[in-house]
Amino acid sequence: MSRKAAVVALTALAPISWGSTYFVTTEFLPPDRPLFTGLMRALPAGLLLLALTRKLPQGAWWGKSAALGALNIGAFFPLLFLAAYRLPGGIAAVVGSVGPLFVVGLAALLLGEKPTLRTLLTAVAAAFGVSLVVLKAGAAFDAVGVLAGLLSALSMSAGVVLTKRWGRPEGVGALALTGWQLTAGGLVILPIAFLIEGAPPALTGTNLAGYVYLALGNTAVSYFLWFRGIERLGASSATLLGPLSPIAAAIIGWAALGQALGPVQVLGMVIAFGATLAGQTAPRAPKVSGASGAKPPTPESAELFSSAERKGQEVSMDLEVSGVRR
């Protein structure tokens, strides 16, 4: 397996893991506590990574980490769950699937990555495939829910692009950077969760097992792989792995919950998966020197991979959390 294929495979584990969120949320967690769930996903995982790495931000990275944590976690989770509770799960997932298009536009603006027709068509095909997988006939629209879904996708997309633009400080690994962002994002969610949902609910052993999985495998490990993947693959290529999340959610729903999986859904999976593959085989967009706000290429960024290490519904990868029952 080539080095690129290995990094793509590892990065793909993140959206695949996020696809399990709906199953874990409905089967293991207390109902109607989306913000508390977001808090339990982010803050314990971030504090654990801080304890493991024993590194704190320095200088300007306090502000950068706070901004990335707010975009990738702190704003993304509440907006995502607001969309989830006001929209049917399929509608929320489709709204979130515009994320790759946001990334393409922001990457052109902030990274100087000129979008190609192939990239744009791939992003549109991925969104269409996702819509076939999750969209149900007669689904209702809600203006506030749609706006929240779009803002959640925009928030994560901006975080993806800024993660690629800023990279990480010299001598700081992707694990530490992930811990900074998860901690910052969790601290953003903390007051919102207590203000809106009140005190934490009483938790059973099953609830605790679900939260442990979400905090460790679904968040700490997955976001580490995601941030690492953005660093190595580029913002657009990494985001085009997002359709793997609703595909994984649909397969888990079929295998574990007995949910129907008809020919239309299978066709949607094939289209979305094909778009995902196309997003990884397409040549990388050339850098446009002198683009507004774009950094000049560095020796590290000029090569696709420089070592064995590197990031943001759905699609916002997590949008299948949007299947949370009302």
ZAFIMI-681049 format. One line per field, with one value per residue (C-alpha): chain; x, y, z; residue number from 1. Coordinates in Angstrom, 3 decimals, padded with zeros to 6 digits. Example, Ala and Ser with C-alpha at 12.3 -4.5 7.8 and 13.67 -1.06 7.14 Angstrom:
REM ZAFIMI-681049
ch = [A:A]
xx = [012.300:013.670]
yy = [-004.500:-001.060]
zz = [007.800:007.140]
i = [1:2]
***
This chain:
REM ZAFIMI-681049
ch = [A:A:A:A:A:A:A:A:A:A:A:A:A:A:A:A:A:A:A:A:A:A:A:A:A:A:A:A:A:A:A:A:A:A:A:A:A:A:A:A:A:A:A:A:A:A:A:A:A:A:A:A:A:A:A:A:A:A:A:A:A:A:A:A:A:A:A:A:A:A:A:A:A:A:A:A:A:A:A:A:A:A:A:A:A:A:A:A:A:A:A:A:A:A:A:A:A:A:A:A:A:A:A:A:A:A:A:A:A:A:A:A:A:A:A:A:A:A:A:A:A:A:A:A:A:A:A:A:A:A:A:A:A:A:A:A:A:A:A:A:A:A:A:A:A:A:A:A:A:A:A:A:A:A:A:A:A:A:A:A:A:A:A:A:A:A:A:A:A:A:A:A:A:A:A:A:A:A:A:A:A:A:A:A:A:A:A:A:A:A:A:A:A:A:A:A:A:A:A:A:A:A:A:A:A:A:A:A:A:A:A:A:A:A:A:A:A:A:A:A:A:A:A:A:A:A:A:A:A:A:A:A:A:A:A:A:A:A:A:A:A:A:A:A:A:A:A:A:A:A:A:A:A:A:A:A:A:A:A:A:A:A:A:A:A:A:A:A:A:A:A:A:A:A:A:A:A:A:A:A:A:A:A:A:A:A:A:A:A:A:A:A:A:A:A:A:A:A:A:A:A:A:A:A:A:A:A:A:A:A:A:A:A:A:A:A:A:A:A:A:A:A:A:A:A:A]
xx = [000.000:001.368:001.926:-000.932:-003.322:-002.366:-003.064:-006.376:-007.397:-006.523:-008.284:-011.363:-011.684:-012.804:-016.022:-016.703:-016.532:-018.772:-021.310:-021.763:-022.826:-026.532:-026.576:-024.682:-026.815:-030.153:-029.176:-026.801:-027.365:-030.106:-032.669:-032.993:-029.600:-027.735:-025.654:-024.625:-023.663:-021.588:-019.910:-019.151:-017.674:-015.366:-014.157:-013.091:-011.321:-009.535:-008.434:-007.190:-005.061:-003.705:-002.686:-001.024:000.887:001.622:001.801:-000.061:-000.336:002.244:001.875:-000.498:-001.518:-003.752:-005.961:-005.614:-006.481:-009.514:-010.675:-010.186:-011.837:-014.818:-015.273:-014.604:-016.285:-017.810:-020.025:-020.335:-021.872:-024.663:-025.602:-025.541:-027.872:-030.184:-030.556:-031.029:-033.913:-035.702:-035.206:-035.673:-032.336:-032.178:-032.763:-030.090:-027.584:-028.290:-027.934:-024.629:-023.408:-022.732:-019.670:-017.226:-018.491:-017.902:-014.397:-013.654:-014.683:-012.849:-009.730:-009.662:-010.020:-007.661:-005.248:-005.028:-006.197:-007.863:-010.931:-011.146:-014.282:-013.566:-013.449:-016.724:-018.482:-017.159:-018.544:-021.953:-022.051:-021.216:-024.068:-026.470:-025.427:-025.919:-029.398:-030.357:-029.070:-030.806:-033.599:-037.104:-040.192:-042.374:-039.591:-040.514:-038.354:-037.836:-036.133:-034.319:-033.213:-031.943:-030.046:-028.519:-027.479:-025.856:-024.056:-022.812:-021.386:-019.844:-018.339:-016.696:-015.563:-013.912:-012.214:-010.961:-009.442:-007.881:-006.447:-004.684:-003.662:-002.174:-000.710:000.745:003.636:007.082:007.684:003.972:002.362:-001.110:-002.196:-001.490:-003.204:-006.255:-006.318:-006.172:-009.126:-011.293:-010.686:-011.427:-014.549:-015.756:-015.332:-017.471:-020.242:-020.074:-022.044:-024.487:-025.294:-025.928:-027.908:-030.225:-030.371:-029.643:-027.817:-026.438:-028.839:-028.370:-026.276:-026.533:-023.705:-024.956:-024.908:-021.358:-020.200:-021.694:-020.019:-016.661:-016.863:-017.879:-015.117:-012.305:-012.850:-015.452:-013.799:-010.222:-008.899:-011.157:-010.451:-006.723:-006.895:-009.073:-006.813:-003.794:-005.465:-006.245:-002.609:-001.442:-004.204:-005.356:-008.629:-010.723:-009.537:-010.042:-013.532:-014.591:-014.180:-017.200:-019.845:-018.441:-020.247:-023.869:-022.901:-021.583:-024.653:-027.000:-025.120:-025.104:-028.815:-029.514:-027.304:-027.960:-031.368:-033.147:-033.715:-034.722:-032.015:-033.594:-032.154:-032.307:-030.211:-027.725:-027.457:-026.842:-024.068:-022.416:-022.557:-021.326:-018.555:-017.512:-017.337:-015.247:-012.770:-012.682:-011.887:-008.764:-007.551:-007.997:-004.772:-004.307:-005.344:-002.359:-001.378:-001.970:000.899:-000.044:-003.657:-005.216:-004.306:-002.586:000.692:003.503:004.220:006.743:008.952:006.651:003.436:004.939:005.099:001.974:003.475:006.566:006.358:003.998:001.677:-002.090:-008.021:-014.025:-020.581:-021.485:-020.551:-020.366:-019.093:-021.234:-024.494:-025.829:-026.058:-028.868:-030.857:-031.301:-034.983:-037.020]
yy = [000.000:003.425:006.085:008.182:005.231:004.483:008.060:008.117:004.839:006.106:009.431:007.610:005.860:009.205:009.717:005.966:006.199:009.274:007.223:005.076:008.100:007.729:004.083:004.810:007.882:006.118:002.793:003.769:007.385:009.217:010.840:014.540:015.650:016.609:019.414:017.320:014.584:017.062:018.198:014.620:013.897:016.898:017.970:014.615:013.644:016.999:016.873:013.295:014.316:017.315:014.974:012.557:015.135:017.603:020.462:023.757:026.386:029.147:032.734:033.194:029.549:030.249:032.303:029.958:026.899:028.682:029.671:026.164:024.555:026.893:026.248:022.497:021.599:024.417:025.988:022.902:020.567:022.910:023.981:020.372:019.268:022.254:021.144:017.561:018.434:020.718:018.633:014.996:013.209:012.866:016.564:017.494:015.140:016.534:020.121:019.183:017.478:020.879:021.040:020.003:022.873:025.319:023.904:024.316:027.988:028.752:026.896:029.088:032.209:031.369:028.785:029.875:026.423:027.006:024.753:022.473:021.415:017.832:018.808:020.722:017.887:015.388:017.452:017.781:014.047:013.227:015.434:013.826:010.334:011.214:012.556:009.208:007.340:009.366:011.492:010.174:011.096:013.770:015.155:018.566:021.691:024.115:027.431:027.648:024.019:024.468:027.620:025.821:022.928:025.261:027.186:023.955:022.856:026.301:026.260:022.881:023.824:026.999:024.953:022.455:025.172:027.091:023.840:023.371:027.034:027.340:023.845:023.384:024.882:023.400:020.599:020.055:016.852:016.393:014.686:017.803:020.071:017.810:018.046:021.846:022.026:019.487:021.219:024.658:023.401:021.604:024.777:026.637:024.035:023.783:026.930:026.478:022.922:023.869:026.978:025.168:021.607:022.127:019.706:016.451:013.484:010.391:007.958:004.182:001.788:001.620:005.423:005.558:002.911:004.948:008.156:006.401:005.175:008.617:010.390:007.960:006.186:008.461:011.745:011.633:009.053:010.050:013.785:013.082:011.054:013.734:016.696:014.654:013.769:017.400:018.275:015.599:015.309:018.905:020.443:019.520:015.907:015.192:016.705:014.572:011.557:012.901:010.887:007.767:008.888:008.605:005.463:003.882:005.071:003.505:000.185:000.098:000.962:-001.887:-004.449:-003.543:-001.850:-003.641:-000.456:-000.823:-000.489:-000.453:-000.153:003.662:003.761:001.291:003.414:006.479:004.632:003.693:007.284:008.783:006.201:006.732:010.486:009.837:007.754:010.350:013.006:011.101:010.177:013.642:015.643:018.231:021.741:023.921:026.689:030.176:032.338:035.775:034.806:036.906:035.517:032.456:031.251:030.557:026.869:025.430:022.396:020.440:021.447:021.045:017.301:015.288:013.453:014.159:011.632:009.157:011.763:014.779:017.244:018.805:017.574:016.023:016.311:017.385:014.076:013.952:014.844:011.363:012.355:014.371:011.180:011.716:011.157:014.181]
zz = [000.000:-000.944:001.690:000.315:000.336:003.946:005.038:003.131:004.800:008.273:007.694:006.395:009.771:011.248:009.211:009.381:013.182:013.164:011.243:014.372:016.443:015.655:016.759:019.992:020.749:020.338:021.925:024.754:025.795:027.734:025.404:024.627:025.962:022.764:024.272:027.259:024.817:022.809:026.020:027.086:023.676:023.562:027.001:028.568:025.321:025.176:028.810:028.333:025.355:027.279:030.103:027.680:025.659:028.510:026.051:026.172:023.439:023.347:022.162:019.241:019.426:022.418:020.114:017.150:019.234:020.669:017.173:015.751:018.770:018.515:014.788:014.699:017.994:020.050:017.385:015.213:017.824:019.077:015.541:014.412:017.184:016.665:013.044:014.205:016.487:014.018:010.875:009.939:009.999:006.221:005.589:008.145:006.526:003.060:004.312:005.913:002.765:001.195:003.452:000.712:-001.459:001.394:001.795:-001.910:-001.761:001.479:000.306:-002.801:-000.665:002.203:000.788:-002.837:-003.977:-007.333:-007.565:-010.570:-012.385:-011.336:-007.655:-007.903:-009.730:-007.200:-004.299:-006.007:-006.789:-003.171:-001.911:-004.410:-003.336:000.332:-000.453:-002.002:001.050:003.760:002.309:002.838:000.838:002.401:004.603:006.004:005.938:008.795:008.072:011.412:011.145:007.597:008.614:011.601:009.366:006.843:009.598:011.176:007.808:007.289:010.792:010.294:006.782:008.047:010.756:008.174:005.997:008.897:010.249:006.918:006.672:010.153:010.380:013.861:015.820:015.419:017.877:018.541:017.324:015.902:019.127:021.194:018.665:018.758:022.543:022.426:020.049:021.864:025.197:023.774:022.019:025.132:027.186:024.638:024.934:028.753:029.700:026.806:027.898:031.519:030.582:028.181:029.552:033.245:035.517:034.092:034.085:036.243:034.229:034.025:033.237:029.646:029.391:030.745:028.259:025.419:026.578:026.982:023.393:022.113:024.026:023.165:019.841:018.296:019.269:020.634:018.145:015.243:015.445:015.740:012.507:010.891:011.722:010.701:007.405:006.588:007.164:004.724:002.135:001.843:002.938:-000.110:-000.393:003.293:003.354:000.396:002.693:004.605:002.695:004.354:007.527:006.301:004.367:007.567:009.491:006.921:006.985:010.805:010.856:008.459:010.230:013.886:013.908:011.083:009.099:005.453:002.836:-000.607:-004.119:-004.058:-000.883:-002.357:-005.517:-003.348:-001.505:-004.773:-006.044:-002.760:-002.422:-006.037:-005.431:-002.327:-004.324:-007.094:-004.516:-003.505:-006.998:-008.501:-008.837:-006.132:-007.036:-007.872:-005.472:-006.753:-005.616:-004.434:-003.697:-000.978:002.406:000.921:002.332:-000.119:-000.559:001.883:001.383:003.707:001.950:-001.501:-000.944:-000.343:002.584:004.647:007.500:009.115:010.863:010.770:010.332:010.540:009.264:007.440:004.808:008.198:009.261:012.305:010.623:011.083:014.729:013.226:013.315:017.068:017.752:018.677]
i = [1:2:3:4:5:6:7:8:9:10:11:12:13:14:15:16:17:18:19:20:21:22:23:24:25:26:27:28:29:30:31:32:33:34:35:36:37:38:39:40:41:42:43:44:45:46:47:48:49:50:51:52:53:54:55:56:57:58:59:60:61:62:63:64:65:66:67:68:69:70:71:72:73:74:75:76:77:78:79:80:81:82:83:84:85:86:87:88:89:90:91:92:93:94:95:96:97:98:99:100:101:102:103:104:105:106:107:108:109:110:111:112:113:114:115:116:117:118:119:120:121:122:123:124:125:126:127:128:129:130:131:132:133:134:135:136:137:138:139:140:141:142:143:144:145:146:147:148:149:150:151:152:153:154:155:156:157:158:159:160:161:162:163:164:165:166:167:168:169:170:171:172:173:174:175:176:177:178:179:180:181:182:183:184:185:186:187:188:189:190:191:192:193:194:195:196:197:198:199:200:201:202:203:204:205:206:207:208:209:210:211:212:213:214:215:216:217:218:219:220:221:222:223:224:225:226:227:228:229:230:231:232:233:234:235:236:237:238:239:240:241:242:243:244:245:246:247:248:249:250:251:252:253:254:255:256:257:258:259:260:261:262:263:264:265:266:267:268:269:270:271:272:273:274:275:276:277:278:279:280:281:282:283:284:285:286:287:288:289:290:291:292:293:294:295:296:297:298:299:300:301:302:303:304:305:306:307:308:309:310:311:312:313:314:315:316:317:318:319:320:321:322:323:324:325:326]
***
